[in-house]
Every structure is written in structure tokens, then in C-alpha cells.
Amino acid sequence: MPEQGEVSMDEFRQMAERAGLGLKEGEVEELKPIYDLYAAYAAQLHGINFGAEEMVVEFHPDWPGT
């Protein structure tokens, strides 16, 4: 994914082909704006500096019973 901006339609089409999605042209055109939106969200997340914080994910098998 490029550092800034959106990928071109041709680049997106090539990514879909490499992923083996087998999308038709209309499907590629419909999916690209959604990809661009989530790529922008991902770029925002990658820009966050958490510093020395340690992130933990916990799983409680009895949730929501606790």
C-alpha cells in the first residue's frame, strides 16, 4: 500500500488478481472505494504512537457471565 493517497484502479485490479479473488470488472469497481476507506483507517492506526505502553488482549470464557 502506498504511503499516501489512494491506489489506482489498475493497481487495485492487480491486487485482486494476485489474491485470486476472481472478481468481475463491476465487482472490482464496487469494491475499490471500500478498500480506499479502510486503507485510510489503517493508515490512521499505523500513525498512532503508543510509546512504551503494552497492549494486551484477554479472553474470558465465561463472559458475559462475570
N, CA, C, O and CB atoms as a CASP TS submission, in Angstrom:
PFRMAT TS
TARGET T0000
AUTHOR 0000-0000-0000
METHOD Language model
MODEL 1
PARENT N/A
ATOM      1  N   MET     1       0.845  -1.178   0.000  1.00  0.00           N
ATOM      2  CA  MET     1       0.000   0.000   0.000  1.00  0.00           C
ATOM      3  C   MET     1       0.883   1.230   0.000  1.00  0.00           C
ATOM      4  O   MET     1       1.843   1.301   0.767  1.00  0.00           O
ATOM      5  CB  MET     1      -0.957   0.004   1.212  1.00  0.00           C
ATOM      6  N   PRO     2       0.579   2.193  -0.838  1.00  0.00           N
ATOM      7  CA  PRO     2       1.384   3.407  -0.880  1.00  0.00           C
ATOM      8  C   PRO     2       1.322   4.176   0.432  1.00  0.00           C
ATOM      9  O   PRO     2       0.372   4.041   1.204  1.00  0.00           O
ATOM     10  CB  PRO     2       0.928   4.295  -2.017  1.00  0.00           C
ATOM     11  N   GLU     3       2.352   4.987   0.672  1.00  0.00           N
ATOM     12  CA  GLU     3       2.409   5.776   1.894  1.00  0.00           C
ATOM     13  C   GLU     3       1.257   6.765   1.984  1.00  0.00           C
ATOM     14  O   GLU     3       0.660   6.916   3.050  1.00  0.00           O
ATOM     15  CB  GLU     3       3.728   6.512   1.977  1.00  0.00           C
ATOM     16  N   GLN     4       0.934   7.443   0.886  1.00  0.00           N
ATOM     17  CA  GLN     4      -0.118   8.433   0.889  1.00  0.00           C
ATOM     18  C   GLN     4      -1.012   8.245  -0.318  1.00  0.00           C
ATOM     19  O   GLN     4      -0.586   7.714  -1.343  1.00  0.00           O
ATOM     20  CB  GLN     4       0.464   9.838   0.913  1.00  0.00           C
ATOM     21  N   GLY     5      -2.270   8.689  -0.191  1.00  0.00           N
ATOM     22  CA  GLY     5      -3.184   8.662  -1.318  1.00  0.00           C
ATOM     23  C   GLY     5      -3.771   7.294  -1.564  1.00  0.00           C
ATOM     24  O   GLY     5      -3.490   6.322  -0.863  1.00  0.00           O
ATOM     25  N   GLU     6      -4.587   7.258  -2.575  1.00  0.00           N
ATOM     26  CA  GLU     6      -5.271   6.029  -2.933  1.00  0.00           C
ATOM     27  C   GLU     6      -4.483   5.268  -4.001  1.00  0.00           C
ATOM     28  O   GLU     6      -3.687   5.849  -4.738  1.00  0.00           O
ATOM     29  CB  GLU     6      -6.692   6.332  -3.425  1.00  0.00           C
ATOM     30  N   VAL     7      -4.719   3.978  -4.068  1.00  0.00           N
ATOM     31  CA  VAL     7      -4.132   3.191  -5.140  1.00  0.00           C
ATOM     32  C   VAL     7      -4.974   3.409  -6.389  1.00  0.00           C
ATOM     33  O   VAL     7      -6.170   3.688  -6.297  1.00  0.00           O
ATOM     34  CB  VAL     7      -4.053   1.672  -4.762  1.00  0.00           C
ATOM     35  N   SER     8      -4.366   3.286  -7.526  1.00  0.00           N
ATOM     36  CA  SER     8      -5.108   3.458  -8.775  1.00  0.00           C
ATOM     37  C   SER     8      -6.005   2.240  -8.997  1.00  0.00           C
ATOM     38  O   SER     8      -5.825   1.194  -8.372  1.00  0.00           O
ATOM     39  CB  SER     8      -4.135   3.656  -9.980  1.00  0.00           C
ATOM     40  N   MET     9      -6.964   2.397  -9.889  1.00  0.00           N
ATOM     41  CA  MET     9      -7.863   1.288 -10.211  1.00  0.00           C
ATOM     42  C   MET     9      -7.075   0.122 -10.792  1.00  0.00           C
ATOM     43  O   MET     9      -7.386  -1.036 -10.513  1.00  0.00           O
ATOM     44  CB  MET     9      -8.958   1.740 -11.200  1.00  0.00           C
ATOM     45  N   ASP    10      -6.054   0.418 -11.600  1.00  0.00           N
ATOM     46  CA  ASP    10      -5.233  -0.638 -12.186  1.00  0.00           C
ATOM     47  C   ASP    10      -4.461  -1.391 -11.099  1.00  0.00           C
ATOM     48  O   ASP    10      -4.388  -2.620 -11.131  1.00  0.00           O
ATOM     49  CB  ASP    10      -4.258  -0.046 -13.220  1.00  0.00           C
ATOM     50  N   GLU    11      -3.885  -0.664 -10.141  1.00  0.00           N
ATOM     51  CA  GLU    11      -3.164  -1.314  -9.037  1.00  0.00           C
ATOM     52  C   GLU    11      -4.110  -2.176  -8.210  1.00  0.00           C
ATOM     53  O   GLU    11      -3.764  -3.291  -7.821  1.00  0.00           O
ATOM     54  CB  GLU    11      -2.484  -0.261  -8.136  1.00  0.00           C
ATOM     55  N   PHE    12      -5.309  -1.653  -7.944  1.00  0.00           N
ATOM     56  CA  PHE    12      -6.278  -2.410  -7.161  1.00  0.00           C
ATOM     57  C   PHE    12      -6.708  -3.677  -7.903  1.00  0.00           C
ATOM     58  O   PHE    12      -6.844  -4.741  -7.300  1.00  0.00           O
ATOM     59  CB  PHE    12      -7.502  -1.540  -6.840  1.00  0.00           C
ATOM     60  N   ARG    13      -6.919  -3.555  -9.209  1.00  0.00           N
ATOM     61  CA  ARG    13      -7.292  -4.713 -10.032  1.00  0.00           C
ATOM     62  C   ARG    13      -6.197  -5.779  -9.967  1.00  0.00           C
ATOM     63  O   ARG    13      -6.485  -6.970  -9.852  1.00  0.00           O
ATOM     64  CB  ARG    13      -7.540  -4.284 -11.506  1.00  0.00           C
ATOM     65  N   GLN    14      -4.942  -5.341 -10.041  1.00  0.00           N
ATOM     66  CA  GLN    14      -3.824  -6.280  -9.972  1.00  0.00           C
ATOM     67  C   GLN    14      -3.752  -6.953  -8.602  1.00  0.00           C
ATOM     68  O   GLN    14      -3.469  -8.148  -8.512  1.00  0.00           O
ATOM     69  CB  GLN    14      -2.505  -5.560 -10.274  1.00  0.00           C
ATOM     70  N   MET    15      -4.006  -6.194  -7.537  1.00  0.00           N
ATOM     71  CA  MET    15      -4.000  -6.794  -6.190  1.00  0.00           C
ATOM     72  C   MET    15      -5.093  -7.853  -6.072  1.00  0.00           C
ATOM     73  O   MET    15      -4.871  -8.918  -5.494  1.00  0.00           O
ATOM     74  CB  MET    15      -4.196  -5.703  -5.104  1.00  0.00           C
ATOM     75  N   ALA    16      -6.273  -7.562  -6.618  1.00  0.00           N
ATOM     76  CA  ALA    16      -7.377  -8.521  -6.566  1.00  0.00           C
ATOM     77  C   ALA    16      -7.039  -9.782  -7.366  1.00  0.00           C
ATOM     78  O   ALA    16      -7.362 -10.893  -6.945  1.00  0.00           O
ATOM     79  CB  ALA    16      -8.673  -7.880  -7.103  1.00  0.00           C
ATOM     80  N   GLU    17      -6.395  -9.608  -8.510  1.00  0.00           N
ATOM     81  CA  GLU    17      -5.991 -10.759  -9.320  1.00  0.00           C
ATOM     82  C   GLU    17      -4.950 -11.598  -8.591  1.00  0.00           C
ATOM     83  O   GLU    17      -5.046 -12.825  -8.565  1.00  0.00           O
ATOM     84  CB  GLU    17      -5.438 -10.297 -10.675  1.00  0.00           C
ATOM     85  N   ARG    18      -3.939 -10.929  -7.989  1.00  0.00           N
ATOM     86  CA  ARG    18      -2.902 -11.659  -7.252  1.00  0.00           C
ATOM     87  C   ARG    18      -3.479 -12.408  -6.057  1.00  0.00           C
ATOM     88  O   ARG    18      -2.975 -13.465  -5.679  1.00  0.00           O
ATOM     89  CB  ARG    18      -1.814 -10.697  -6.781  1.00  0.00           C
ATOM     90  N   ALA    19      -4.533 -11.862  -5.465  1.00  0.00           N
ATOM     91  CA  ALA    19      -5.166 -12.513  -4.325  1.00  0.00           C
ATOM     92  C   ALA    19      -6.057 -13.670  -4.764  1.00  0.00           C
ATOM     93  O   ALA    19      -6.539 -14.436  -3.930  1.00  0.00           O
ATOM     94  CB  ALA    19      -5.979 -11.504  -3.528  1.00  0.00           C
ATOM     95  N   GLY    20      -6.276 -13.798  -6.070  1.00  0.00           N
ATOM     96  CA  GLY    20      -7.085 -14.898  -6.589  1.00  0.00           C
ATOM     97  C   GLY    20      -8.574 -14.730  -6.315  1.00  0.00           C
ATOM     98  O   GLY    20      -9.290 -15.722  -6.176  1.00  0.00           O
ATOM     99  N   LEU    21      -9.052 -13.491  -6.233  1.00  0.00           N
ATOM    100  CA  LEU    21     -10.455 -13.249  -5.904  1.00  0.00           C
ATOM    101  C   LEU    21     -11.407 -13.546  -7.054  1.00  0.00           C
ATOM    102  O   LEU    21     -12.583 -13.830  -6.825  1.00  0.00           O
ATOM    103  CB  LEU    21     -10.633 -11.827  -5.471  1.00  0.00           C
ATOM    104  N   GLY    22     -10.920 -13.486  -8.276  1.00  0.00           N
ATOM    105  CA  GLY    22     -11.748 -13.785  -9.433  1.00  0.00           C
ATOM    106  C   GLY    22     -12.928 -12.830  -9.584  1.00  0.00           C
ATOM    107  O   GLY    22     -14.038 -13.253  -9.906  1.00  0.00           O
ATOM    108  N   LEU    23     -12.687 -11.548  -9.352  1.00  0.00           N
ATOM    109  CA  LEU    23     -13.753 -10.556  -9.422  1.00  0.00           C
ATOM    110  C   LEU    23     -13.992 -10.108 -10.855  1.00  0.00           C
ATOM    111  O   LEU    23     -13.067 -10.025 -11.662  1.00  0.00           O
ATOM    112  CB  LEU    23     -13.418  -9.355  -8.547  1.00  0.00           C
ATOM    113  N   LYS    24     -15.253  -9.821 -11.151  1.00  0.00           N
ATOM    114  CA  LYS    24     -15.604  -9.228 -12.443  1.00  0.00           C
ATOM    115  C   LYS    24     -15.314  -7.739 -12.352  1.00  0.00           C
ATOM    116  O   LYS    24     -15.139  -7.199 -11.259  1.00  0.00           O
ATOM    117  CB  LYS    24     -17.114  -9.497 -12.822  1.00  0.00           C
ATOM    118  N   GLU    25     -15.264  -7.070 -13.512  1.00  0.00           N
ATOM    119  CA  GLU    25     -14.910  -5.648 -13.549  1.00  0.00           C
ATOM    120  C   GLU    25     -15.850  -4.808 -12.684  1.00  0.00           C
ATOM    121  O   GLU    25     -15.393  -3.919 -11.966  1.00  0.00           O
ATOM    122  CB  GLU    25     -14.935  -5.136 -14.989  1.00  0.00           C
ATOM    123  N   GLY    26     -17.137  -5.072 -12.742  1.00  0.00           N
ATOM    124  CA  GLY    26     -18.092  -4.322 -11.926  1.00  0.00           C
ATOM    125  C   GLY    26     -17.867  -4.521 -10.442  1.00  0.00           C
ATOM    126  O   GLY    26     -18.036  -3.595  -9.649  1.00  0.00           O
ATOM    127  N   GLU    27     -17.486  -5.734 -10.067  1.00  0.00           N
ATOM    128  CA  GLU    27     -17.221  -6.025  -8.660  1.00  0.00           C
ATOM    129  C   GLU    27     -15.967  -5.290  -8.183  1.00  0.00           C
ATOM    130  O   GLU    27     -15.920  -4.795  -7.057  1.00  0.00           O
ATOM    131  CB  GLU    27     -17.064  -7.542  -8.446  1.00  0.00           C
ATOM    132  N   VAL    28     -14.956  -5.225  -9.048  1.00  0.00           N
ATOM    133  CA  VAL    28     -13.727  -4.503  -8.700  1.00  0.00           C
ATOM    134  C   VAL    28     -14.040  -3.025  -8.489  1.00  0.00           C
ATOM    135  O   VAL    28     -13.580  -2.417  -7.522  1.00  0.00           O
ATOM    136  CB  VAL    28     -12.650  -4.678  -9.807  1.00  0.00           C
ATOM    137  N   GLU    29     -14.821  -2.456  -9.394  1.00  0.00           N
ATOM    138  CA  GLU    29     -15.168  -1.030  -9.292  1.00  0.00           C
ATOM    139  C   GLU    29     -16.016  -0.742  -8.059  1.00  0.00           C
ATOM    140  O   GLU    29     -15.915   0.339  -7.478  1.00  0.00           O
ATOM    141  CB  GLU    29     -15.914  -0.575 -10.548  1.00  0.00           C
ATOM    142  N   GLU    30     -16.849  -1.693  -7.656  1.00  0.00           N
ATOM    143  CA  GLU    30     -17.690  -1.518  -6.470  1.00  0.00           C
ATOM    144  C   GLU    30     -16.868  -1.663  -5.184  1.00  0.00           C
ATOM    145  O   GLU    30     -17.144  -0.984  -4.195  1.00  0.00           O
ATOM    146  CB  GLU    30     -18.843  -2.539  -6.479  1.00  0.00           C
ATOM    147  N   LEU    31     -15.872  -2.535  -5.195  1.00  0.00           N
ATOM    148  CA  LEU    31     -15.081  -2.814  -4.005  1.00  0.00           C
ATOM    149  C   LEU    31     -13.994  -1.776  -3.744  1.00  0.00           C
ATOM    150  O   LEU    31     -13.610  -1.565  -2.594  1.00  0.00           O
ATOM    151  CB  LEU    31     -14.457  -4.168  -4.126  1.00  0.00           C
ATOM    152  N   LYS    32     -13.495  -1.127  -4.789  1.00  0.00           N
ATOM    153  CA  LYS    32     -12.369  -0.196  -4.630  1.00  0.00           C
ATOM    154  C   LYS    32     -12.634   0.940  -3.649  1.00  0.00           C
ATOM    155  O   LYS    32     -11.763   1.204  -2.821  1.00  0.00           O
ATOM    156  CB  LYS    32     -12.014   0.386  -5.960  1.00  0.00           C
ATOM    157  N   PRO    33     -13.783   1.639  -3.682  1.00  0.00           N
ATOM    158  CA  PRO    33     -13.997   2.710  -2.700  1.00  0.00           C
ATOM    159  C   PRO    33     -13.997   2.205  -1.252  1.00  0.00           C
ATOM    160  O   PRO    33     -13.573   2.915  -0.340  1.00  0.00           O
ATOM    161  CB  PRO    33     -15.310   3.412  -2.989  1.00  0.00           C
ATOM    162  N   ILE    34     -14.471   0.990  -1.055  1.00  0.00           N
ATOM    163  CA  ILE    34     -14.463   0.402   0.285  1.00  0.00           C
ATOM    164  C   ILE    34     -13.030   0.125   0.721  1.00  0.00           C
ATOM    165  O   ILE    34     -12.662   0.374   1.869  1.00  0.00           O
ATOM    166  CB  ILE    34     -15.299  -0.900   0.322  1.00  0.00           C
ATOM    167  N   TYR    35     -12.220  -0.395  -0.208  1.00  0.00           N
ATOM    168  CA  TYR    35     -10.808  -0.622   0.083  1.00  0.00           C
ATOM    169  C   TYR    35     -10.115   0.687   0.455  1.00  0.00           C
ATOM    170  O   TYR    35      -9.356   0.741   1.422  1.00  0.00           O
ATOM    171  CB  TYR    35     -10.108  -1.270  -1.122  1.00  0.00           C
ATOM    172  N   ASP    36     -10.380   1.743  -0.318  1.00  0.00           N
ATOM    173  CA  ASP    36      -9.765   3.045  -0.052  1.00  0.00           C
ATOM    174  C   ASP    36     -10.136   3.558   1.330  1.00  0.00           C
ATOM    175  O   ASP    36      -9.289   4.102   2.039  1.00  0.00           O
ATOM    176  CB  ASP    36     -10.182   4.059  -1.114  1.00  0.00           C
ATOM    177  N   LEU    37     -11.392   3.391   1.717  1.00  0.00           N
ATOM    178  CA  LEU    37     -11.849   3.839   3.032  1.00  0.00           C
ATOM    179  C   LEU    37     -11.102   3.109   4.144  1.00  0.00           C
ATOM    180  O   LEU    37     -10.587   3.741   5.066  1.00  0.00           O
ATOM    181  CB  LEU    37     -13.362   3.620   3.179  1.00  0.00           C
ATOM    182  N   TYR    38     -11.042   1.787   4.061  1.00  0.00           N
ATOM    183  CA  TYR    38     -10.378   1.016   5.109  1.00  0.00           C
ATOM    184  C   TYR    38      -8.861   1.188   5.079  1.00  0.00           C
ATOM    185  O   TYR    38      -8.207   1.073   6.116  1.00  0.00           O
ATOM    186  CB  TYR    38     -10.729  -0.453   4.971  1.00  0.00           C
ATOM    187  N   ALA    39      -8.299   1.461   3.913  1.00  0.00           N
ATOM    188  CA  ALA    39      -6.863   1.743   3.843  1.00  0.00           C
ATOM    189  C   ALA    39      -6.550   3.045   4.579  1.00  0.00           C
ATOM    190  O   ALA    39      -5.517   3.156   5.239  1.00  0.00           O
ATOM    191  CB  ALA    39      -6.391   1.827   2.367  1.00  0.00           C
ATOM    192  N   ALA    40      -7.447   4.029   4.464  1.00  0.00           N
ATOM    193  CA  ALA    40      -7.257   5.293   5.187  1.00  0.00           C
ATOM    194  C   ALA    40      -7.362   5.066   6.692  1.00  0.00           C
ATOM    195  O   ALA    40      -6.590   5.639   7.460  1.00  0.00           O
ATOM    196  CB  ALA    40      -8.298   6.345   4.731  1.00  0.00           C
ATOM    197  N   TYR    41      -8.320   4.225   7.121  1.00  0.00           N
ATOM    198  CA  TYR    41      -8.428   3.898   8.547  1.00  0.00           C
ATOM    199  C   TYR    41      -7.168   3.196   9.046  1.00  0.00           C
ATOM    200  O   TYR    41      -6.674   3.493  10.134  1.00  0.00           O
ATOM    201  CB  TYR    41      -9.660   3.013   8.803  1.00  0.00           C
ATOM    202  N   ALA    42      -6.656   2.274   8.254  1.00  0.00           N
ATOM    203  CA  ALA    42      -5.443   1.552   8.646  1.00  0.00           C
ATOM    204  C   ALA    42      -4.257   2.503   8.751  1.00  0.00           C
ATOM    205  O   ALA    42      -3.427   2.364   9.649  1.00  0.00           O
ATOM    206  CB  ALA    42      -5.134   0.433   7.641  1.00  0.00           C
ATOM    207  N   ALA    43      -4.173   3.471   7.833  1.00  0.00           N
ATOM    208  CA  ALA    43      -3.082   4.444   7.880  1.00  0.00           C
ATOM    209  C   ALA    43      -3.154   5.275   9.158  1.00  0.00           C
ATOM    210  O   ALA    43      -2.125   5.594   9.752  1.00  0.00           O
ATOM    211  CB  ALA    43      -3.124   5.361   6.646  1.00  0.00           C
ATOM    212  N   GLN    44      -4.367   5.624   9.580  1.00  0.00           N
ATOM    213  CA  GLN    44      -4.524   6.360  10.835  1.00  0.00           C
ATOM    214  C   GLN    44      -4.048   5.528  12.015  1.00  0.00           C
ATOM    215  O   GLN    44      -3.363   6.040  12.900  1.00  0.00           O
ATOM    216  CB  GLN    44      -5.984   6.773  11.039  1.00  0.00           C
ATOM    217  N   LEU    45      -4.402   4.261  12.035  1.00  0.00           N
ATOM    218  CA  LEU    45      -3.978   3.384  13.131  1.00  0.00           C
ATOM    219  C   LEU    45      -2.461   3.224  13.167  1.00  0.00           C
ATOM    220  O   LEU    45      -1.861   3.200  14.242  1.00  0.00           O
ATOM    221  CB  LEU    45      -4.641   2.013  12.999  1.00  0.00           C
ATOM    222  N   HIS    46      -1.848   3.116  11.998  1.00  0.00           N
ATOM    223  CA  HIS    46      -0.398   2.963  11.947  1.00  0.00           C
ATOM    224  C   HIS    46       0.320   4.238  12.372  1.00  0.00           C
ATOM    225  O   HIS    46       1.492   4.199  12.748  1.00  0.00           O
ATOM    226  CB  HIS    46       0.038   2.567  10.547  1.00  0.00           C
ATOM    227  N   GLY    47      -0.379   5.363  12.312  1.00  0.00           N
ATOM    228  CA  GLY    47       0.224   6.631  12.695  1.00  0.00           C
ATOM    229  C   GLY    47       0.194   6.906  14.193  1.00  0.00           C
ATOM    230  O   GLY    47       0.803   7.874  14.647  1.00  0.00           O
ATOM    231  N   ILE    48      -0.494   6.085  14.966  1.00  0.00           N
ATOM    232  CA  ILE    48      -0.586   6.298  16.414  1.00  0.00           C
ATOM    233  C   ILE    48       0.700   5.845  17.083  1.00  0.00           C
ATOM    234  O   ILE    48       1.193   4.748  16.824  1.00  0.00           O
ATOM    235  CB  ILE    48      -1.798   5.544  17.011  1.00  0.00           C
ATOM    236  N   ASN    49       1.231   6.688  17.936  1.00  0.00           N
ATOM    237  CA  ASN    49       2.430   6.340  18.690  1.00  0.00           C
ATOM    238  C   ASN    49       2.004   5.938  20.105  1.00  0.00           C
ATOM    239  O   ASN    49       1.634   6.789  20.914  1.00  0.00           O
ATOM    240  CB  ASN    49       3.453   7.535  18.720  1.00  0.00           C
ATOM    241  N   PHE    50       2.059   4.655  20.392  1.00  0.00           N
ATOM    242  CA  PHE    50       1.660   4.158  21.702  1.00  0.00           C
ATOM    243  C   PHE    50       2.780   4.260  22.727  1.00  0.00           C
ATOM    244  O   PHE    50       2.570   3.997  23.911  1.00  0.00           O
ATOM    245  CB  PHE    50       1.203   2.726  21.590  1.00  0.00           C
ATOM    246  N   GLY    51       3.958   4.638  22.278  1.00  0.00           N
ATOM    247  CA  GLY    51       5.077   4.778  23.202  1.00  0.00           C
ATOM    248  C   GLY    51       5.431   3.448  23.840  1.00  0.00           C
ATOM    249  O   GLY    51       5.505   2.419  23.169  1.00  0.00           O
ATOM    250  N   ALA    52       5.647   3.486  25.134  1.00  0.00           N
ATOM    251  CA  ALA    52       6.079   2.296  25.857  1.00  0.00           C
ATOM    252  C   ALA    52       4.903   1.494  26.403  1.00  0.00           C
ATOM    253  O   ALA    52       5.102   0.572  27.194  1.00  0.00           O
ATOM    254  CB  ALA    52       7.002   2.686  26.991  1.00  0.00           C
ATOM    255  N   GLU    53       3.692   1.828  25.998  1.00  0.00           N
ATOM    256  CA  GLU    53       2.518   1.114  26.501  1.00  0.00           C
ATOM    257  C   GLU    53       2.514  -0.320  25.990  1.00  0.00           C
ATOM    258  O   GLU    53       2.901  -0.595  24.854  1.00  0.00           O
ATOM    259  CB  GLU    53       1.221   1.835  26.084  1.00  0.00           C
ATOM    260  N   GLU    54       2.074  -1.214  26.841  1.00  0.00           N
ATOM    261  CA  GLU    54       1.946  -2.606  26.445  1.00  0.00           C
ATOM    262  C   GLU    54       0.468  -2.907  26.252  1.00  0.00           C
ATOM    263  O   GLU    54      -0.344  -2.680  27.150  1.00  0.00           O
ATOM    264  CB  GLU    54       2.585  -3.561  27.501  1.00  0.00           C
ATOM    265  N   MET    55       0.130  -3.411  25.096  1.00  0.00           N
ATOM    266  CA  MET    55      -1.263  -3.716  24.808  1.00  0.00           C
ATOM    267  C   MET    55      -1.512  -5.198  25.056  1.00  0.00           C
ATOM    268  O   MET    55      -0.694  -6.049  24.708  1.00  0.00           O
ATOM    269  CB  MET    55      -1.627  -3.332  23.352  1.00  0.00           C
ATOM    270  N   VAL    56      -2.659  -5.489  25.666  1.00  0.00           N
ATOM    271  CA  VAL    56      -2.998  -6.869  25.999  1.00  0.00           C
ATOM    272  C   VAL    56      -4.433  -7.141  25.566  1.00  0.00           C
ATOM    273  O   VAL    56      -5.317  -6.301  25.732  1.00  0.00           O
ATOM    274  CB  VAL    56      -2.816  -7.141  27.523  1.00  0.00           C
ATOM    275  N   VAL    57      -4.644  -8.314  25.016  1.00  0.00           N
ATOM    276  CA  VAL    57      -5.987  -8.774  24.708  1.00  0.00           C
ATOM    277  C   VAL    57      -6.253  -9.965  25.602  1.00  0.00           C
ATOM    278  O   VAL    57      -5.475 -10.919  25.620  1.00  0.00           O
ATOM    279  CB  VAL    57      -6.154  -9.138  23.188  1.00  0.00           C
ATOM    280  N   GLU    58      -7.353  -9.916  26.349  1.00  0.00           N
ATOM    281  CA  GLU    58      -7.704 -11.009  27.242  1.00  0.00           C
ATOM    282  C   GLU    58      -8.975 -11.683  26.772  1.00  0.00           C
ATOM    283  O   GLU    58      -9.865 -11.043  26.213  1.00  0.00           O
ATOM    284  CB  GLU    58      -7.866 -10.507  28.675  1.00  0.00           C
ATOM    285  N   PHE    59      -9.048 -12.973  27.004  1.00  0.00           N
ATOM    286  CA  PHE    59     -10.242 -13.752  26.662  1.00  0.00           C
ATOM    287  C   PHE    59     -10.771 -14.371  27.947  1.00  0.00           C
ATOM    288  O   PHE    59     -10.054 -15.083  28.650  1.00  0.00           O
ATOM    289  CB  PHE    59      -9.927 -14.858  25.583  1.00  0.00           C
ATOM    290  N   HIS    60     -12.023 -14.093  28.240  1.00  0.00           N
ATOM    291  CA  HIS    60     -12.671 -14.672  29.401  1.00  0.00           C
ATOM    292  C   HIS    60     -13.778 -15.618  28.914  1.00  0.00           C
ATOM    293  O   HIS    60     -14.797 -15.159  28.399  1.00  0.00           O
ATOM    294  CB  HIS    60     -13.244 -13.556  30.340  1.00  0.00           C
ATOM    295  N   PRO    61     -13.587 -16.921  29.072  1.00  0.00           N
ATOM    296  CA  PRO    61     -14.562 -17.865  28.525  1.00  0.00           C
ATOM    297  C   PRO    61     -15.940 -17.769  29.148  1.00  0.00           C
ATOM    298  O   PRO    61     -16.919 -18.205  28.543  1.00  0.00           O
ATOM    299  CB  PRO    61     -14.057 -19.248  28.690  1.00  0.00           C
ATOM    300  N   ASP    62     -16.039 -17.209  30.344  1.00  0.00           N
ATOM    301  CA  ASP    62     -17.346 -17.111  30.998  1.00  0.00           C
ATOM    302  C   ASP    62     -18.023 -15.778  30.741  1.00  0.00           C
ATOM    303  O   ASP    62     -19.090 -15.526  31.301  1.00  0.00           O
ATOM    304  CB  ASP    62     -17.201 -17.323  32.485  1.00  0.00           C
ATOM    305  N   TRP    63     -17.436 -14.902  29.905  1.00  0.00           N
ATOM    306  CA  TRP    63     -18.049 -13.631  29.607  1.00  0.00           C
ATOM    307  C   TRP    63     -19.305 -13.838  28.797  1.00  0.00           C
ATOM    308  O   TRP    63     -19.265 -14.672  27.892  1.00  0.00           O
ATOM    309  CB  TRP    63     -17.082 -12.727  28.872  1.00  0.00           C
ATOM    310  N   PRO    64     -20.359 -13.201  29.014  1.00  0.00           N
ATOM    311  CA  PRO    64     -20.610 -12.057  29.860  1.00  0.00           C
ATOM    312  C   PRO    64     -21.091 -12.438  31.264  1.00  0.00           C
ATOM    313  O   PRO    64     -21.638 -11.594  31.974  1.00  0.00           O
ATOM    314  CB  PRO    64     -21.615 -11.169  29.205  1.00  0.00           C
ATOM    315  N   GLY    65     -20.904 -13.641  31.653  1.00  0.00           N
ATOM    316  CA  GLY    65     -21.365 -14.083  32.979  1.00  0.00           C
ATOM    317  C   GLY    65     -20.601 -13.519  34.158  1.00  0.00           C
ATOM    318  O   GLY    65     -21.013 -13.714  35.302  1.00  0.00           O
ATOM    319  N   THR    66     -19.491 -12.820  33.913  1.00  0.00           N
ATOM    320  CA  THR    66     -18.699 -12.294  35.019  1.00  0.00           C
ATOM    321  C   THR    66     -19.241 -10.993  35.544  1.00  0.00           C
ATOM    322  O   THR    66     -18.680 -10.423  36.479  1.00  0.00           O
ATOM    323  CB  THR    66     -17.278 -12.106  34.597  1.00  0.00           C
TER
END
